[in-house]
């Protein structure tokens, strides 16, 4: 599977200058044999480390008709299996595989097929939707592995190969060039710094390898822009430096640890460039600051324009966000600013991004016993504004802000608006305490919640089968 991006497009007629075509033929005539040999060598080296991933998810049948039952109840739409296919890259001899989040998200079953046709059951170690990276593990040893390359060395025009399993055709290799680097606002992930390539990529290539001419993985193929759903020469890959960092964090901690600027920023437009007296239409304008965040501690002010990060030009707010996110926690970086038309420098000490509290989707109740007992529930700190908004009768603990239909918690009687006071007989004062107690729970563990529901205090036990 691969994400297809809907784009406006124009059809026109382009004619290459005769001189340009002649030059291209001369280059190929002089170097074509060496290039062909290198491509063949690279393909044979990397193909064994690229796998096919077949995933199964359970979805509600939207075509199901809600037939009324007595007392105004309705039948619940039945679930059905939906199958998908993608690719992955073996990155360790003991079975760790990097792929896309959208290849294995919400999968109840994952099957991994190696290039030599051996098949294994895969386990999703962790996923990161914000970069569209996921890690899958199989129980195997002495596996062929791919070698990571440095994506920061890529330049427009570099030769690359895309290796994967498009349309179910295993061990497929396509060839092209790097069309662009640093592509953002594609609409695939929150953190985007894509490599664009014209190496043909099609559905099923997602999670496969984009490699340079030396056989090093410089990207993980993830999306195409196409009006037809097939390749039209505009494909995107997650840079290897971003994918590798996300993978390592997922394996080590189960989540991606990111740096956090602690400020809202926006891009520089031509009109804003004039207003802020900027020499170029580039940079990131600070529009708001988080109290005690990295930016505020560095002395940034609203209206400052960040133009360089450690000497590297900052083109827009997305690039600045990516640079900070990829920086180690506690690392120090020089920022070049323009404030009121004058140049300034300051030092930024990177803080960790706040823990995310996104709910974990679990669409099939039959799979509930294989997930965390609190999966499908969104919790948040009880703050005075939230207490007023939700009409809560308490001002401490964590509150259920959303709960997924069919989850274990919902079936056990937990409801939005319930305030959790204890978890397994231990007091809960805030979300951090709650998360520290909840994270170690296993699928079959008991989660005994003491809750306050509009002044009524009660226990709710939640346990997998």
N, C-alpha and C positions, 0 to 999 in steps of 0.2 A: 504494500500500500504506500501511497505517497500523496502528500497534500497538493492539491491543484489550486493555484491562486487565480481568481478571476481578475482579468486586467482588460482595460480598454486598449485596443490596438488598431493600427492603421495599416492598410495594404497599399503598397506603392511599388514602383519599379526602380530598381537600383542597378546601375551599370558600373562595373569596375573599370578603371582606367586601363588601357592596354599596357602601359608601362608597368603598372602594379602587378598585373597578371604575369607579364614576362619575368619580372623580378622573382615572383613566387616560384615559377617553374625552374628558374636558375638555382634557387636555393635547394629545392627538392632534388634536382638533378645532381647537385654536388654532394648533398648530405642525406639523401633519401635512404640509401642502403644502411648507413649507420643508425639513422633514426628508427628504421624498421626493426633492426636487430635489438635496439634498446627497448622498444615497445614490447617486443616478444619476450625478452628477458624479464622485464618488469611484470608483465601479465602472469607469466608462469610462476614468478616468485610470490605474488600476492593472492592469486586465486585460491590456494589451499586455506588461507586464513579468513575467507569471506564465506559466511553461512547464510542459509535460507531460514527464515523464522515464520512459522505458521501459528497464528494466534486465534483463540476463540473467546468471544465475549457474549454475554447474555443481554438481549435487548427486549424491551416491551414491544409486542406486536401492535403497531399503531392502527392496523386495519381491523382490529378486534372491535366488535360492536358492544357497547355497554348496555346489556339487557337488565332491566330493572328487576329487583328481587323484592320480597315483602319488606315492609318497614322502611322503604325508601333507600335500601342498600343497593349497591351496584357490584357486578362482577369485576374482579381485578383482571386487567388485560394479561393474557398469558405471556410467558417469555419464550424466546426462541434463540437458537444459537446463530451467531453471525461470525463468519470466518474471514480472516484477513491474512495477507502475506507481505513480508518485507524482508529485509536483509540485516546482517550484523557483521561485526568484525571481531575476530578473536584477538584479544590483547594480552592474554597470559596463558602459559602452557597448562595451567590447572583449571581452565574453563570459564574465565571471565570474558564476557562479550559485550561490546558497546553497540548500541542501536539507537533508534529514535523513540522518544516517549510515545508518539502517536502509533507506533507499531505494536506496542504491548500494553498500552493504557487500558485498565479495567479487565485485562485478560484473565479468564478462569482456567485457561490451559494454554501452554506454550510448548511448541515442538521445534527443536533445532535440528536442521539437516546440514551436515558438513559437506564440503566439496567432494569427498570420497563416498558420499551417500550414507554414511553412518548417521543414525538418528538418536537423539537424546531428549528427555524431558527437560525443559528449561524452567528455572525459577527466577522470577523478577526480583532482583535484589533491591532496587530502588529506582525511582524515576524523578525527573526534574522537568516539569512542563514549561518552566520559564526559559529554558534553553532547548527544549525538545530532545533531551538526552536521557537515555535509560541504560541500566546495566542488567544483563541476564547472566545467570550462572548455570553451567551444566556440570555433571559429575563425570569428569574425564581428566586424564593426565597426558603429558607429552604431546600436546596439541600444537599444530603449526600456528605461528603468531605473526601479526603484522607489526611493522616498525613505525613508531610515531615520527613524524617530521615536524618542522617548525613552520607553522603557517604564516608567521610574520615575515618570512623571507619570500613569500609569493609575490609575483608581479604580473601585471596584465601582459598576456602573450605567452606565459609559461605553458608548456605542454602538460596535460593531465590526463589520467585514465579514470573512468568511472567503472567500478566493478560491483556487480550485484546480481539480483535475480528478477529482472523486469518481466512482468506478465507471466510469472512462473517459470521463466526460462533461466535455469541455473547457470552459474559460471559465465555470465555475459560480460564482455569487456567493450567499452566504447572509448573513443579517443577525441580529444579536443584541446582547447586552450582555456586559460583563465581569462574570462571576459571582463571581470571587474572584481574589486575587493572592497570590503567595508560596506556592503549593501545593508541598509536598514529600512524600516517602515515597509517591510514586505508583508507583514501581517501573519506570520507563522508563529512567532514566539515573542516573549517580553524582551529578552535580551538578543538582539540581532546584530550580527557583524558578518554577514554571509559572504562567502566566495561565490561569485557567479561564473558559470561555465557553459560552453556550448557543447561539451561532451554529452551526447544524448542520454537523458535520464527519463525513465518511465515509471508508471505504477509498479511497485515491487522493489524498486531501487532504494527506497527509504531505509536508512540505517547502514547502507553499504559504504564502501571505501572510495574516496577520491584521492588518488595517489599521484605524486609527481613522477617525473621520468626516471628517478632513481628508485622507485618502489616504496617511498615513504608515504604514510598516510598523512595528508595535509588537510583532509576534511571528511565529514560524515554527511553523505547525501541526504537531503531532507525534503526538498520541495521543488516544484516546477511552476513556471508561469505559462499558462497555456489556455487558449480559447477552445481547445478541442479535448483536453484531458490527456493528450499525448505530447511527446517531446516536440518543441518547435525551436530548440536551441537556447532556451533560457532556463537553466537549472541552478539550484542553490545548495550550498553545502555549509555546514557548521564548521568554522575553522578548527583545526586540530588542537590548537592551544586552548580554545574555549572548551571543546568537547573533552579533552584529556583532563583538564582541571575539574570539570563537573564530574567525570567518571571517578576520579580519585577521591573526591569528597563524598560521593554517593557510597562508594565501597567502605570508606573509613567511618563515616558518621550516619549514613542513611539519608543525608540531605546535602544540599550544596550550601557551603558557608561562603557568603558574599560580603564584600566591602560595601559600605553605605555612605553616601555623601551627606545625607541629612539636610538636603536642600532641594527645592523645586527649581527647575530650570526650563528655559525655552530657547528655541533656535533664534538666530539672528536673521531678520528679514532685511531687504534693502532699506526700507523706511526706518526700522529700528537701528540699523547701522548708522544712519545719519543722526538720529536723535541721540544715540549714545557716543557719538563722535569716534566711531571705530574706523581703522584704516582699511579693513576688509569685511566682506559679508560672511563672517564665520565666527565661531565661538559659542558659548553657552551663557545665557543671561540668567543670573540668580533672581528668582521671583519671590521666594519665601525660604525661611530658615527654620529648622527644627531646634527647639531648645536643647542645648548641651550636645548637639550633634557635631559631627566632624567638621562641617563647614563653619558653624558658629564658633567653635573652638579655634578654628584657623583664622578667625577675624573677618570672614566674608560678610558682606552686607548686601541687602536687597539693591539690585541695580548693578552690582559688579558683573563684569563679563570675563569669564574664564577663557583665555585664548591659548594657553599651553599647559600641558601636564608633563612634568619632568622633561621639558624641552620639546615635547612632541606637540605639533599643532592640534588644537581641538576644533574640529569642523562644526560640530553641532552638539546639542544636549545629549543625544543618544550615545555618541562616542564617549563623552565624558562619563556618562553613567556606566558604560562598559569598562572603561579604564579603571574606575574606582572599584567596581564590582569584582574585577579580576585581581585586585591588589590584595596581598596578604593582610590579615587583620593586625593592626598595630604598626604597619609599615608607614614610612614617612615619604612624602612626595612634594616637589616644588610646583606651586601653581603660579602662573603668570596671569595677572589680571589687568583689566582696564577699568578704572574707577573715575568717573567724571572726566573722561578724556585723558587721564594720566595713567602711566604704567606703574604697577605694583607687583611685588612678589610676596608670597607667604608659604608657610609649610603646612601641609595637610596630613594629619595622623588618621589613618583609616580605621573606622569602627565597624563592628559587625552589624549587618542588616538585622532588623527585628525579626524574630521568629514568625514564620507565616502560619496562618491558622485556617488554611483552606480545607474544606471538607474532603474526605476520601470517598470517592464514588464507589458504590457497590450495588449494581443494578439487579442482581439476582439473589433472592432470599436463600436459595439453595446453597449459595456459596458463603453465606454468612459465617458458618462455623470455621472457615479457613482464614478469616481476617480478624483484626484487632476487635475486641468486644465493643469498643466505642467508635468503630468505623462508621462513617456516614453522619457524624454529629459535629456541628460547628460550635465551639465554645468561645467566649470572650470574657475579659475582665468586667466586673460590675463597676462602672464609673457613674458618677452623679448624672451626667447627661443621658447615659444609656438607661439608668434606673428610671429617670423621668419619662424617657421615650417609651419604655416597655412597661411602665407602671409597676415597677418592682417594689416589694415591701422590705427589701434588705439593701444594704449598700456595700457588701463585701462578698467575696467568693467569685465563682465563674458562672455565667449564665449561658443556657442553651439558646443560641440565636437561630439555628436551623437544624433540621433533622431529616434524614433521607427516608422516604417511604420504603418499607420493606426491610429496613436495617434491623439488627438485633436490638438496638436501643429503642427504636420505635415500637417494635413488637413487645418489648418489656414494659412499656408504659411511659417512657420518658417523653416530654413534650417541650416545644419551644417556650421560653419564658421560665422554665424551671431553673432555680439557682442551686448549684451544687455546693454544699457546705462541707462535705466529707467524701473522700474516696477511700474505701476499704478501712474505715474507722480512723482515718487521719485527716486532720483539719485542712481546709483549703482556704487560703486568704486571697490568692491571685492566680493568674493563668500560669505563671512560671512554676509555682508549687504544684499546681494540678498536672502540668505536663511532665514534671520530674517524676511524679507518682504513676502517671498513666503510661508513659513510654515503655517501661519494662514489661507491661502486661503481655502475655502470650494469648493466642487465639482461644485457648481453652480455659484461661484464667477467669476468675470471678471479678467483676467490677461492681462492688457494692456502693451505691451512691446514696448519700443522705441529702435530700433536696428540700428546698422551701418553695412551695407552689402557692403563691398568693396568701402567705401566712400559715399554710398548712405544711408541717414538716413530716416527711415520710422517707422510708428507705425504698430504693428500687434496685433489685439485684439484676445484673446483666451478665449472662454467661453463655459462651458458645456450646454447641452440642458435641 
